[in-house]
Each structure stands twice: as structure tokens, then as C-alpha cells.
Amino acid sequence: MLSLGVQSLSRNTIYAVAGVCGTLFIGYCIYFDHKRRSDPLFKQKLREKRAKSRQQKEQRGKSTSKFPDLKDYEGVQKFFIQEIQMGEELLTQGEIENGVEHLSNAVAVCGQPQQLLQVLQQTLPPQVFHMLIQRLPAISQRLNSNSLVEDDVE
């Protein structure tokens, strides 16, 4: 009998302690939220943070990819890996067009584009793969025009 009373007392004590801790946590959250919102610079900081986030998102969306010198094997490898990673990341974030552009850049500099396209066809949804195939001629043309400009400079 005595052990049953101690067990229920312990259980009740645990519930009481959990309740007090929960109440203290909620009170803590309310206090610091009030303190944060009453800060005179809160709205200004919030606007700056949102503007910075929006600007970063816009920059990520724009194609800032510059093709490397195709004679530089290490540079091409680094560019290829970077473009594949960026394309995958953008696709997972739902930015399909930008992701497809980066993947098409990777295909354009790839040494064996047919094998890469086969892998992408198996892994990408059909509509995304179709967008990639449609974009390849424009990317190849841009790559060729960049290499012609570089050849003219030399």
C-alpha cells in the first residue's frame, strides 16, 4: 500500500513540475516577445532583414554563371559540380526555371553529356527534363559565343 501511495505522489509531483515548467516557458516566451516588439528599432530591423532576404532570393534566381575556360580541366570540373549542386538545390526549393538553367549549364560543359542526360531523365520529373532539353540549344550557343570571345581576346 505504501509503495502505491508513493508512486501516485511521485506521478502527481511530476505532473505538477511539468505544469510549472510549461507555464514558466510560456511566460518566458511572452516576456521576450513583448520586449522584442517594444524595441523602437524592431520594425526597421525587420524591414531590413526582409529586404536583404528578398535581394538574396532575387540574386539566386538570376543566372550569375560564367562559363570557365574550357581548356582549364580543373576549372571546368569545379564549375560542373557547382552547377549540379546549385541546380539540385534550386529544384528542391521549387525554383524550377533557375534550377533547370544551372543543370543545363552543367550539361553544356560535361564531357559525356549523353550519359548525364540519361541520369537526369531517370531522376527528374518529365516536365522538368523537357524544360532542360528545350534550354540546351540556347545554353550551347551561349557557351560557344563565350569561347569565341575568349579566343578573340587571346
N, C-alpha and C positions, 0 to 999 in steps of 0.2 A: 504494500500500500504506500509506504513511504516513498519508494522509488517512483511510483506513478505520479505522486504529487510534485516531486522534484522535476520530473520530466515535463509536466504541464507548466510548471512555474518557469522552467528554462525556455520552453517554447513561447510562452507569453512574454517573457523578458526579451527574447529575440525579436518578436514582432514589434514590441514597444521600441526597442533600439532602432530597428529598421524604419519604423514610422518617424521617429525623431530625426534620424539621418536624412530621410527623404525630405522632410519638412525643412531642415537646415539647408539642404542643397537647393531646393526651390527658392527659399528666401535669399540665398547667395546669388542665384541667377537673376532674380528680380532686382536686387540691390545694384548689381553691377550693370544690368541693362539700363536701369534708371540713371545711374551715374554716367554711362556712355552717352545716352541720349541727351542728357542735360549739358553735355560739353558744348561750348559755343562753336567749336570748330568741327563738330561731328558731321554736319551736313556738307561742309566744304570738303572734308576728308573723304566722305562717301562719294561725292561727285567726282573728285579727282581719281579715286580708285576705280569707279565705273568707267570714266573716260580712258584711263590707262588700259583697262581690260578690253574695252571696245577697240582701242587703237591696236593692241596686240593681236586681237582677233582679225582685224582688217589686214594687218601686215602678214599674218599667217596665211590668209586667204589669197593674197597676191602671189604670183609666181616670182619669186626672187632667185630662181635657179639660174645660175650662169653655167653654161657648159664648160667643162675643163678642156684643156688642150688634149686632144685625142692621142697625141704622141706620148703623153705622160701617163704610163700604165698605173702607177700608184694613185695619181690624182683621179683618174677615171674610176678606179675601184672604190675610192673613198666617196666620190660623187654618186656612184651606183648604189652603194649601201645607204647613204644618206637619203637618197630619193626614195628607195624602197621603204625605209623606216618612216619617212615623212608621209608617204602615200598611205601606208597602213594606218598610221595614227590619225590622219585626217578622215579616212574612211570610217574608222571606228567612232569618230566624233560626229559623223553624219555629214561631213563636208565632202560630198561625193565628187563634185567637179574638180575641186582642188586636189583631192586625193588621186583622181584619175590623171590629172596633169603631171603630178610627180611620178606616178608609176609609168606614164608614157615617156617621161624623160629617162627613166631607168632603162626602159626597153630600147630607147634610141641609142644609148651608149653601150648596151650589153653586147658582149662578144658572140653570144649564141641566142639571138632574140627568139627564134622559133621554140626553143626549149622553155625559155622563160614564159612565153605566151601560152604554152601548153599548161604550165603550172598555174598561171594566173587564170586560165579558163576553168580549171578544175576548182580553184579556191574562191573566185569572185562570183557574185550573183550574175546571171546572164545579162541584165540590163547594164550593169557596171562594166562588164567585159566588152559589151558592144560599144559603149562610150569610149573605152580605151582604144579599140580598133579604129573608130572613127577619128580619133585625135592623132593617131600615129603619123599620118602623112604631113600634117602641119608641123609636128614636132621635128620630124626628119628634115623637113625643108628649113626650119629654123636652125637646126644643127648644121646643116650644110652651108647655110649662109654665114653662120658664125665661123666655121672653119675657113671659108673663102676670105672673110675679112681678116682673119688671123694670118693667112698665107700672104695676103697683100701687104700686111704690115712688115713681115719678115723680109 
